[in-house]
Amino acid sequence: MNYRNVLPRTMLAAVLGLVIGCGGSDPETFAPLAITSANAEMVAQQGVGATDVLMEMSGLVEGFSQVFDNPSPQAAPCDSGNGNLVLNDVGDPGLSTGDSATMTFQACVFDGDGIPITMNGTVSFTATDVTGTPTGPFSYALSCSFNSYSVSVLGITVIVNGGFTLELSTTDGDTFQSVVHGDYFSVYSQAGGQAFSGTISNFRLERDYTESTGAYLVNMQATVAGSQLGGEVSFNSTIPFTGTDPDDPDAGTLVVIGAEGATATLVAINNVDVQILVDLDGDTVTDATILTTWAVLNDDS
């Protein structure tokens, strides 16, 4: 988990992993999912995917805000097509309240580690409540919106719409506290002639991280819906996930809540192993225990 990654393709890769797992049409109509021993690992995987999506969105905005350290007309590194950045810099130096930026992509093709990636659509940011300076203690809030922002790679196209707010602060320039929150974020994907869609709604991700050591802490709440998922589930971190970047968490608990109060509780044993405690009827009694790994839940085993 690279918390300072600013590349849009990284965030979209996380989104793609989530939407393929919860694909379908008209996700707003989905009923709460009945959690079973058979699907508990899959819904836990969706919680990990949702967390990754929110962290990558946060990291994208944090990195993008740095363009105001040296504001000037800029263009995305397109090998073909166009990617233009328009800045409205109302105060120097660095990010100031009222600064805004819009990146517009028009068939922008660039190399993604040997794989052509095509981007279209727009991403916009507006800064509010900026205090401090880039070289000292500071805090800011950024509102962000995605308007038909798409990435196409290897025959798969992902289209993102929605918005969120990021709040970031630090007292020493090394340890950061951030919150990303919003009401609704939708993803639509086309792959191999099939269409998929999914949503993340009522989401909030809080995290602390220290750049010098890589130590991090993450809390997440969100609702995820999709037809391949089979319905709608909610996620709630009852114990924050903690660990050291780039490793997976070595402690923490995430509860998946489905229909009739049934739950699948993801418990980090260490930064490799995870157990999932399944409560099929919401009576707080564990009916089944599943042993798995972060590699499986990250879908990179």
LOVO-153898 format. One record per residue (C-alpha): residue number from 1; x negated, y negated, z negated. Coordinates in steps of 0.25 Angstrom, whole numbers, always signed. Layout:
REM residues N
NUM;X;Y;Z
...
This chain:
REM residues 301
1;+0;+0;+0
2;-7;-13;+5
3;+0;-24;-2
4;-6;-35;+6
5;-3;-29;+20
6;+2;-40;+29
7;+4;-31;+42
8;+18;-30;+47
9;+16;-16;+52
10;+12;-11;+38
11;+26;-16;+33
12;+33;-10;+45
13;+26;+3;+43
14;+32;+4;+29
15;+46;-1;+34
16;+45;+10;+45
17;+42;+21;+35
18;+55;+17;+27
19;+64;+15;+39
20;+61;+28;+45
21;+65;+34;+32
22;+78;+27;+30
23;+82;+25;+45
24;+96;+24;+50
25;+107;+14;+54
26;+114;+4;+46
27;+107;+7;+33
28;+116;-3;+25
29;+127;+7;+25
30;+120;+18;+18
31;+125;+24;+5
32;+116;+27;-7
33;+108;+40;-4
34;+110;+53;-12
35;+96;+56;-18
36;+93;+71;-18
37;+80;+79;-20
38;+79;+81;-5
39;+78;+66;-2
40;+72;+60;-15
41;+58;+60;-9
42;+63;+53;+4
43;+70;+42;-4
44;+58;+40;-12
45;+50;+39;+0
46;+59;+28;+5
47;+56;+21;-8
48;+42;+21;-6
49;+44;+16;+9
50;+53;+5;+4
51;+42;+0;-6
52;+32;+1;+5
53;+41;-8;+14
54;+43;-18;+3
55;+28;-19;+0
56;+24;-20;+14
57;+34;-31;+16
58;+28;-38;+4
59;+14;-36;+9
60;+17;-42;+23
61;+23;-55;+17
62;+11;-57;+7
63;+1;-55;+18
64;+9;-64;+28
65;+10;-75;+18
66;-5;-77;+19
67;-4;-83;+33
68;-1;-96;+26
69;-16;-96;+20
70;-20;-100;+34
71;-8;-105;+42
72;-9;-105;+57
73;-1;-100;+69
74;-4;-85;+70
75;+0;-73;+78
76;+1;-59;+75
77;-10;-49;+80
78;-2;-45;+92
79;-9;-37;+103
80;+3;-41;+112
81;+16;-48;+110
82;+17;-60;+99
83;+17;-61;+84
84;+18;-76;+80
85;+17;-82;+66
86;+24;-95;+63
87;+20;-102;+50
88;+27;-113;+43
89;+16;-117;+33
90;+22;-128;+24
91;+10;-130;+15
92;-5;-126;+14
93;-13;-119;+10
94;-7;-105;+9
95;+8;-101;+7
96;+17;-112;+3
97;+32;-113;+0
98;+40;-114;+13
99;+29;-108;+21
100;+35;-98;+32
101;+31;-89;+43
102;+37;-81;+54
103;+30;-70;+62
104;+37;-67;+75
105;+33;-54;+83
106;+36;-52;+98
107;+32;-39;+103
108;+19;-40;+95
109;+10;-28;+97
110;-2;-25;+89
111;-11;-14;+85
112;-7;-6;+72
113;-19;+3;+70
114;-19;+8;+84
115;-4;+8;+85
116;+4;-3;+93
117;+14;-11;+84
118;+24;-20;+90
119;+31;-31;+81
120;+43;-40;+84
121;+52;-49;+76
122;+49;-59;+65
123;+44;-60;+50
124;+46;-73;+42
125;+41;-78;+29
126;+45;-90;+20
127;+37;-94;+8
128;+44;-99;-5
129;+40;-102;-19
130;+25;-102;-16
131;+16;-106;-28
132;+1;-106;-30
133;-10;-105;-20
134;-16;-93;-12
135;-29;-94;-20
136;-22;-94;-34
137;-9;-89;-41
138;+3;-90;-31
139;+17;-85;-29
140;+26;-85;-17
141;+39;-80;-11
142;+40;-76;+3
143;+53;-73;+10
144;+52;-64;+22
145;+61;-60;+34
146;+60;-50;+45
147;+68;-52;+57
148;+68;-40;+67
149;+53;-38;+63
150;+50;-25;+71
151;+38;-16;+72
152;+36;-5;+83
153;+26;+6;+82
154;+25;+20;+88
155;+39;+19;+94
156;+45;+14;+81
157;+51;+0;+79
158;+55;-5;+65
159;+63;-18;+64
160;+64;-25;+50
161;+74;-36;+46
162;+76;-42;+32
163;+69;-51;+22
164;+63;-51;+8
165;+56;-60;-1
166;+41;-58;-6
167;+37;-65;-19
168;+22;-64;-22
169;+13;-70;-34
170;-1;-68;-39
171;-8;-75;-51
172;-22;-71;-46
173;-22;-68;-32
174;-25;-53;-35
175;-12;-48;-42
176;+1;-50;-35
177;+15;-49;-38
178;+25;-48;-27
179;+40;-45;-25
180;+47;-43;-12
181;+62;-42;-12
182;+74;-43;-3
183;+88;-39;+1
184;+87;-32;+14
185;+77;-27;+24
186;+80;-18;+36
187;+72;-10;+45
188;+76;-4;+58
189;+68;+6;+66
190;+68;+13;+80
191;+60;+25;+82
192;+61;+36;+92
193;+75;+32;+97
194;+80;+32;+82
195;+84;+20;+74
196;+82;+19;+59
197;+85;+8;+49
198;+84;+5;+34
199;+85;-6;+24
200;+78;-10;+11
201;+87;-19;+3
202;+87;-25;-11
203;+72;-23;-12
204;+62;-28;-22
205;+47;-24;-23
206;+39;-30;-34
207;+24;-27;-34
208;+11;-31;-41
209;-3;-29;-34
210;-17;-32;-37
211;-25;-34;-24
212;-39;-32;-31
213;-35;-18;-37
214;-23;-13;-28
215;-15;-11;-41
216;+0;-13;-38
217;+14;-12;-44
218;+27;-10;-36
219;+42;-11;-40
220;+52;-9;-29
221;+67;-9;-28
222;+75;-7;-15
223;+86;-1;-8
224;+83;+7;+5
225;+94;+12;+15
226;+93;+21;+28
227;+100;+32;+35
228;+89;+42;+35
229;+87;+39;+21
230;+101;+43;+20
231;+107;+32;+12
232;+102;+21;+2
233;+93;+21;-10
234;+87;+11;-20
235;+73;+11;-25
236;+69;+5;-39
237;+55;+6;-45
238;+57;+9;-60
239;+42;+9;-63
240;+33;+1;-54
241;+24;+8;-44
242;+9;+5;-47
243;-4;+9;-41
244;-16;+4;-33
245;-16;+1;-19
246;-17;+8;-9
247;-13;+20;-17
248;+2;+24;-20
249;+8;+21;-33
250;+3;+29;-45
251;+15;+26;-54
252;+29;+21;-53
253;+43;+25;-51
254;+53;+22;-40
255;+68;+26;-41
256;+76;+29;-29
257;+91;+28;-32
258;+102;+34;-23
259;+116;+38;-23
260;+123;+41;-36
261;+111;+36;-44
262;+102;+48;-39
263;+87;+44;-40
264;+74;+48;-34
265;+63;+43;-43
266;+49;+42;-37
267;+38;+42;-48
268;+23;+40;-44
269;+15;+51;-51
270;+2;+45;-45
271;-2;+38;-32
272;+0;+52;-25
273;+11;+59;-32
274;+26;+55;-34
275;+37;+62;-40
276;+52;+60;-37
277;+62;+62;-48
278;+76;+65;-42
279;+89;+62;-50
280;+100;+67;-41
281;+112;+62;-49
282;+107;+49;-56
283;+107;+56;-70
284;+93;+52;-72
285;+89;+67;-73
286;+78;+71;-63
287;+84;+82;-54
288;+72;+84;-45
289;+57;+80;-45
290;+50;+79;-32
291;+35;+78;-31
292;+29;+70;-19
293;+18;+60;-16
294;+16;+46;-12
295;+11;+51;+2
296;+25;+57;+5
297;+33;+45;+0
298;+24;+36;+8
299;+27;+45;+20
300;+12;+46;+23
301;+9;+60;+18
